[in-house]
Amino acid sequence: MPQMMPLFWMMMIITTITLLIICSSYIYFLYLPSLTFNKSKLSPPSYWNWKW
C-alpha cells in the first residue's frame, strides 16, 4: 500500500508539532509565573492551585 505512506508521514509531522506545542506551552505556564512571582513579589496566581 504505497499510497498510505504520505498519510503516515503527515500524521507523524502533525503529532510531532502537537507534542512540541504541548511541551512548550507546559514549560511556558510552568516557568513564567515563577519568574513574574520572583520579580514582582506578588501573590501567586489563582491557577497555581490546581497544580500544587
N, C-alpha and C positions, 0 to 999 in steps of 0.2 A: 504494500500500500504506500506508494511514494507520495501520493497527494496528502497524506496525513503529516508529513514532516514539516511543512510550513506552519501548520496549525500548532504542532508541538512546540516549535521554536517560538512562535508568537505567545503561546501560553507561558513558556519559560521566561520570556522577556517581561511579560506582564507580571508574573509572580515575583521576579527579582525587583522590579520597580516598586511594586506594592510593599515588599519587605523593606526596601530602602526607605520608603516614605514612612512606614510604621516605626522603624527604628529611629529615624531622625526626629520624628515628632515626639517619640518617647523620651529621647535624650533632651530635646528642647524643653519639654514640660517638666523634666526632672531637674535640669540644671539651671534653667532661667529663674525660677522662683528663689532658689537658694542664693543665686548671685544678686538678685534685687533685694533679697532679705538682708544679705550681708552689707550691701551698700547703703540702703536706706534705713536700716534698723527699725523697720516697722513690724507689725504683727504678721504672721504667715497668712497667706490667702486661705479662703474657706475650702478650696478644692484639695488642700492638703489632707483634709480629714479622712477622706476615703482611702488615702494611700497608707497612712501610718496607723 
